[in-house]
Amino acid sequence: LGESGLGHQGESDQGDEFLHGPLVYRGAARFASLTARLRPARQERMIFRPAVPDDAPALARLGQDSFVAAFAHLYSAEDLDAFLAEVHNPETVGAEIAGDDCTHRLVEVDGALVAFCKLRHPTKFADHSDARDPIELGQLYALPGHTGNGIGAQLMD
């Protein structure tokens, strides 16, 4: 995938900004045109697959982009930056992929990651469940333009 993590080589996040209330995000071009680039008029070919260690940088970027698109307005800039740095960074995501506690399922459209879910097994909430072997849904994220069309339900199958 390209520098932006969205499969477009040569794009740069330098110099353009996205303003959302008091928050400023670098890479305005990526956010402003996200839906247009990832929702082609033709039928999309979706590939569902498990994550592999080489997916960590692109998956971290997908986590950042989809989280910011959905939830940035709820956080102060400092809190958002801290959360993204802790949870959606390539090292943390790579360790989760390589470890035994999380399973990541990815969705690709035309070679670009557009959605994912993260399952934890065993769940840290097992004491709060009557299930014999509960699984925890840690994250279920999709980029703008890919929500509301059944990808999440397919990831849960």
Disulfide bonds with the S-S distance in Angstrom:
none
